[in-house]
Amino acid sequence: MLEPREGIPPVVADAAALAEVVARFAAGTGPVAIDAERASGYRYGQRAYLVQLRRQGAGSTLIDPVGCPDLSSLGAALADTEWVLHAATQDLPCLAELGMRPTSLFDTELAGRIAGFPRVGLGPMVESVLGFTLEKGHSAVDWSTRPLPEPWLRYAALDVEVLVDLRDALEAELDAQGKLDWAKEEFAAIAAAGPPAPRVDPWRRTSGVHKVRRRRQLAAVKELWQTRDRVARDRDISPGRILSDAAIVTAALAMPANIHALQALPGFGPRVHRRALEQWFAAVETARAIPEAQLPPPSAPHEGPPPPRSWAEKDPLAAARLAGARSAVGTLAESLNLPQENLVSPDLVRRVSWTPPSPATAEAVATALRGHGARSWQSELVAPVLAKAFAQARTPAPVPPAASANGQG
């Protein structure tokens, strides 16, 4: 499929054109296919730089959110309409920033996962389900570019061209597999979810931070990350284009004593401007001056059970429960042709394994799972196998000391 059926629609970039689109889509029928393009890797944040829609009776449209930053009128016109998106959780936050929030949706990527498809990207799904091949050559371009080149607009329009057709085929497939109600529960949960909570200590997600062991060095990672984030936000540039994660970790490990030592490190070479070097070195110096008691802890504070690698020492019976639970969930997921993480979140399995209800009946485990956010279909399927795994768990017998080579202890 190389061309949209009605050709590439013009880009809507002013209030008058948007009002016409709102009227046209309000008069359309059936679900509305929606997609959004961001400039990940180029710009700061995850705002939308193009929104694509298609609906029966309305055709397709491309909207420029730079020219039309408020799409609440369009959102209101589609309030009672099912939205069809691919990987909905990726696009919903940036659409919400524009004033568009669904009351019901169908996620074709998630539907593909629940149906057991091995490849759930939009291109592979369209090809395997509908028999069309989509041109996917512009997925990682800088969508903040203006004007947008015609090949990019063609690609964007094709993303919603057959999305409703894909939705209908997947609904039929899920129904045939007896999984449609599961998918509907998942879609309803996504539509009802609020905005994601801010991450705790986002600087700890720096790639390679696991190499940093000392708290003073962790403080340097934090200061460099926060400095980079401020600069990136002010300049509206992706943080990785300001300073790489690898450079942050390298500087934190080295804790350079002066700017010349910093400049000798990878990522801070001759092409880095003197003023930039000064701000990076200032971040290292700030970390160096932090009192010992105020240094960041080795790991982020978190709710719930400790990391599973420590369970065998902290609570051997809990470790045995978790091992049995993971095996049981894996076997069940395989029998249902479902990814384990879609059958039940690994975090939920850990939480219930660490502090199971007492007694750990199937009903009690189901209640515990729902209390941690599991959907009804998930708890009904998973609770019985977890209850059985917990009942079979035993504390491992202590390992006797190894005998010496001559047979003496």
C-alpha positions in Angstrom: 0.0 0.0 0.0 1.9 3.0 -1.3 -0.8 5.7 -1.5 -3.8 6.7 0.6 -7.1 6.0 -1.1 -8.0 9.7 -1.4 -4.5 10.9 -1.8 -2.5 12.8 0.8 -4.8 15.1 2.7 -3.7 18.7 3.2 -2.2 19.6 6.6 -4.6 21.5 8.8 -2.8 24.3 10.5 -5.3 27.1 11.3 -8.5 27.5 13.2 -10.8 27.8 10.2 -9.5 24.5 8.7 -9.7 22.8 12.1 -13.4 23.8 12.5 -14.2 22.2 9.1 -12.4 19.0 10.2 -14.3 19.0 13.5 -17.7 19.2 11.7 -16.7 16.5 9.2 -15.5 14.0 11.8 -18.5 14.7 14.0 -20.7 13.7 11.1 -18.7 10.6 10.3 -19.8 7.1 11.5 -18.1 4.2 13.3 -14.7 4.2 15.1 -12.1 6.8 14.4 -8.5 5.8 13.7 -6.0 8.1 15.4 -2.2 8.3 15.4 0.4 10.9 16.5 3.9 11.5 15.4 6.5 12.8 18.0 10.1 14.0 17.6 11.6 11.6 20.0 15.4 11.8 19.9 15.3 15.3 18.4 13.2 17.4 20.7 12.7 17.6 24.5 9.6 15.8 25.8 7.0 13.8 23.9 4.7 16.4 22.4 2.9 15.6 19.2 4.0 17.3 16.0 1.4 15.7 13.7 -2.0 14.1 14.4 -3.6 11.8 11.9 -7.3 10.7 11.9 -9.5 8.7 9.7 -13.2 7.9 10.0 -15.9 6.5 7.7 -17.7 9.3 6.0 -15.0 11.8 7.0 -12.0 10.5 5.2 -8.5 11.2 6.5 -7.0 14.3 7.9 -3.5 15.5 9.0 -3.4 18.2 11.8 -0.4 20.2 12.7 -0.4 20.7 16.5 2.1 23.6 16.2 -0.5 25.6 14.3 -3.5 24.1 16.1 -2.3 23.5 19.7 -5.8 23.1 21.1 -7.8 20.2 19.8 -10.3 20.0 22.6 -13.1 20.8 20.1 -12.2 17.8 18.1 -11.9 15.7 21.2 -15.4 16.8 22.3 -16.8 15.9 18.8 -15.3 12.4 19.2 -16.2 12.0 22.9 -18.7 9.2 22.3 -16.7 7.5 19.5 -14.4 4.5 19.9 -10.8 5.5 19.2 -8.6 2.9 17.4 -4.9 3.3 18.1 -1.8 1.2 17.8 0.2 1.1 21.0 -2.3 3.5 22.7 -0.2 4.2 25.8 2.5 5.8 23.6 0.2 8.3 22.0 -2.5 9.1 24.6 -0.2 11.4 26.8 0.7 13.7 23.9 -3.0 13.7 22.6 -4.1 14.6 26.2 -1.8 17.6 26.1 -3.8 18.8 23.0 -7.2 18.3 24.8 -8.1 14.9 23.3 -9.0 12.0 25.7 -10.9 8.9 24.7 -13.8 7.4 26.7 -13.4 4.1 24.8 -10.7 2.7 22.7 -9.4 -0.4 20.8 -5.6 -0.9 20.8 -4.5 -3.0 17.8 -1.1 -3.7 19.2 -2.4 -4.9 22.5 -5.1 -6.9 20.7 -2.3 -8.6 18.7 -0.5 -9.5 21.9 -3.6 -11.0 23.5 -4.3 -12.9 20.2 -0.8 -14.4 20.3 0.7 -12.7 17.3 4.5 -13.0 17.4 5.2 -9.6 15.8 2.9 -6.8 16.8 4.3 -3.7 15.1 1.8 -1.9 12.9 3.5 -3.0 9.7 3.8 -6.7 10.5 0.3 -6.7 11.9 -1.2 -5.1 8.8 0.7 -7.6 6.6 -0.1 -10.7 8.6 -3.8 -9.9 9.2 -4.8 -7.8 6.2 -2.2 -8.8 3.6 -1.0 -5.3 2.9 2.6 -4.1 3.2 2.9 -0.6 4.6 5.9 1.6 3.7 7.6 2.2 7.1 10.6 4.2 6.1 10.0 7.4 8.1 9.2 6.3 11.6 12.3 7.8 13.2 12.5 11.2 11.4 12.3 14.6 13.0 8.6 15.3 12.9 9.2 18.9 14.2 10.6 19.7 10.7 8.6 22.4 8.9 7.4 22.1 6.2 6.9 18.3 6.5 8.1 16.6 3.3 5.5 14.9 1.1 6.9 11.4 1.6 6.6 11.8 5.4 3.0 13.0 5.0 2.2 10.0 2.8 3.7 7.7 5.4 1.7 9.4 8.2 -1.6 9.2 6.3 -1.1 5.5 5.6 -0.7 4.8 9.3 -4.4 5.3 9.8 -5.6 4.2 6.4 -6.5 0.6 7.3 -6.4 0.9 11.1 -10.2 0.4 11.5 -10.0 -2.6 9.1 -7.3 -4.1 11.3 -9.4 -3.5 14.4 -12.4 -5.3 12.9 -10.2 -8.3 11.9 -8.6 -8.5 15.3 -11.9 -8.3 17.1 -13.1 -11.3 15.1 -9.9 -13.2 15.8 -10.1 -12.4 19.6 -13.8 -13.5 19.6 -12.9 -16.7 17.9 -10.2 -17.4 20.5 -12.6 -16.6 23.4 -10.3 -13.6 24.4 -12.5 -10.7 23.3 -13.7 -9.9 26.8 -10.1 -10.0 28.1 -9.1 -7.4 25.5 -12.2 -5.2 26.3 -11.2 -5.1 30.0 -7.7 -4.1 29.0 -8.9 -1.4 26.7 -11.3 0.0 29.3 -8.5 0.1 31.9 -6.2 2.1 29.5 -9.0 4.6 28.7 -9.8 5.1 32.4 -6.2 5.5 33.5 -5.0 8.9 34.6 -1.7 10.5 33.6 1.3 8.4 34.7 2.9 9.4 38.0 6.2 11.2 37.8 9.2 8.9 38.0 11.1 8.8 41.3 14.8 9.8 40.7 14.6 9.7 36.9 18.3 10.3 36.7 18.7 6.7 37.9 17.5 5.6 34.5 20.8 6.8 32.9 22.1 4.0 30.8 25.2 2.4 32.4 24.5 3.8 35.9 24.8 0.2 37.2 28.6 0.7 36.8 28.5 3.5 39.4 28.9 2.1 42.9 30.0 4.9 45.1 27.5 7.4 46.5 29.7 10.4 45.6 29.9 9.2 42.0 26.1 8.7 42.0 25.7 12.3 43.1 27.8 13.3 40.1 25.5 11.3 37.8 22.5 13.1 39.4 24.0 16.6 39.0 25.2 16.0 35.4 21.8 14.5 34.5 19.9 17.4 36.0 22.1 20.0 34.4 21.7 18.3 31.0 17.9 18.1 31.6 17.7 21.9 32.2 19.7 22.7 29.2 17.7 20.3 27.0 14.4 21.7 28.2 15.5 25.3 27.7 16.8 24.6 24.2 14.0 22.1 23.3 16.5 19.5 22.3 16.6 15.8 23.2 18.8 15.4 26.2 20.9 12.7 24.4 21.9 15.3 21.8 23.2 17.6 24.6 25.3 15.0 26.4 25.3 11.2 26.1 24.5 8.9 29.0 27.8 7.2 28.4 29.6 10.6 28.9 27.7 11.2 32.1 28.7 7.8 33.5 32.3 8.2 32.4 32.6 11.6 34.1 31.0 10.3 37.3 33.4 7.4 37.5 36.4 9.6 36.8 35.4 12.6 39.0 37.9 14.8 37.1 39.9 17.3 39.2 39.8 20.1 36.6 38.4 21.0 33.2 41.4 19.7 31.4 40.9 16.3 32.9 37.2 16.4 32.0 38.1 17.4 28.4 40.3 14.3 28.2 37.3 12.0 28.8 35.2 10.5 25.9 32.2 12.7 25.2 34.0 15.9 26.3 36.6 16.3 23.6 37.8 19.3 21.6 34.5 19.8 19.9 32.7 20.6 23.2 32.5 24.4 23.7 34.4 25.8 26.6 31.2 27.2 28.2 29.6 23.7 28.0 32.7 22.2 29.6 32.5 24.7 32.4 28.8 23.8 33.2 29.6 20.0 33.2 32.6 20.5 35.4 30.5 22.7 37.7 28.1 19.8 38.1 30.9 17.5 39.1 32.1 20.1 41.6 28.7 20.4 43.1 28.6 16.6 43.6 32.1 16.8 45.2 30.9 19.4 47.7 27.8 17.6 48.9 28.0 16.5 52.6 28.3 12.8 53.1 24.9 12.6 54.8 23.2 14.1 51.9 24.6 11.9 49.2 22.0 9.8 47.3 21.5 6.2 48.5 22.8 3.4 46.4 19.3 2.5 45.2 16.1 4.4 44.7 13.5 4.1 47.5 10.6 1.9 46.3 7.4 0.4 47.6 6.8 -3.3 47.7 9.1 -6.3 48.0 12.9 -6.2 47.8 14.7 -7.2 44.6 14.2 -10.9 44.0 17.9 -11.6 44.0 17.9 -11.0 47.7 14.9 -13.2 48.5 16.8 -16.5 49.1 18.7 -14.8 51.9 15.9 -12.7 53.4 13.1 -15.1 53.1 13.8 -18.5 51.5 10.1 -19.6 51.6 9.2 -16.4 49.7 11.9 -17.2 47.1 10.5 -20.7 46.7 7.0 -19.3 46.3 8.2 -16.9 43.6 10.1 -19.6 41.7 7.0 -21.8 41.7 4.8 -18.9 40.8 6.9 -17.8 37.8 7.0 -21.4 36.5 3.2 -21.8 36.9 2.5 -18.4 35.2 4.9 -19.3 32.3 3.1 -22.6 31.7 -0.3 -21.0 31.8 0.7 -18.2 29.5 2.1 -20.7 27.0 -1.1 -22.8 27.1 -3.1 -19.6 26.4 -0.7 -18.4 23.7 -0.2 -15.1 25.6 2.9 -13.2 26.6 3.5 -13.7 30.3 3.5 -9.9 30.9 0.1 -9.6 29.4 -1.3 -12.5 31.4 -0.2 -10.8 34.6 2.4 -8.2 35.5 5.6 -9.7 36.8 5.5 -7.0 39.6 2.1 -8.4 40.7 3.5 -11.9 40.9 6.4 -10.6 43.0 4.2 -8.7 45.4 1.7 -11.5 46.0 4.6 -14.0 46.3 6.3 -11.9 48.9 3.2 -11.3 51.1 0.6 -13.9 50.1 -2.8 -13.9 51.8 -3.3 -16.3 54.7 -4.7 -18.8 53.9 -3.6 -18.5 50.3 -6.8 -19.9 48.7 -7.5 -19.2 45.0 -10.2 -16.7 46.1 -7.9 -14.9 48.5 -5.1 -14.7 45.9 -7.6 -13.4 43.3 -8.6 -10.6 45.8 -4.9 -9.8 46.4 -4.2 -9.6 42.7 -7.1 -7.3 42.1 -6.0 -5.1 45.0 -2.7 -4.6 43.2 -4.4 -3.6 40.0 -5.0 -6.9 38.1 -8.0 -7.0 35.9 -10.8 -9.5 36.6 -9.9 -11.8 33.7 -6.3 -11.9 34.9 -7.1 -12.7 38.5 -9.6 -15.4 37.5 -7.0 -17.2 35.3 -3.9 -16.7 37.4 -5.1 -17.0 41.0 -5.7 -20.8 40.9 -2.2 -21.5 39.6 -0.6 -19.2 42.1 -2.5 -20.7 45.0 -1.3 -24.1 43.9 2.3 -23.0 43.5 2.2 -21.3 47.0 0.8 -24.5 48.5 3.6 -26.6 47.0 6.4 -24.2 48.0 8.8 -25.4 50.6 11.8 -23.8 52.3 14.9 -25.2 50.8 16.9 -27.5 53.1 20.1 -25.9 54.3 23.1 -26.9 52.2 25.7 -28.8 54.4 29.2 -27.4 54.4 31.3 -28.8 51.6 33.6 -31.7 52.7 37.3 -31.3 52.2 39.2 -33.4 49.7 40.2 -36.0 52.3 36.7 -36.4 53.5 37.0 -34.4 56.7 34.8 -31.4 57.4 
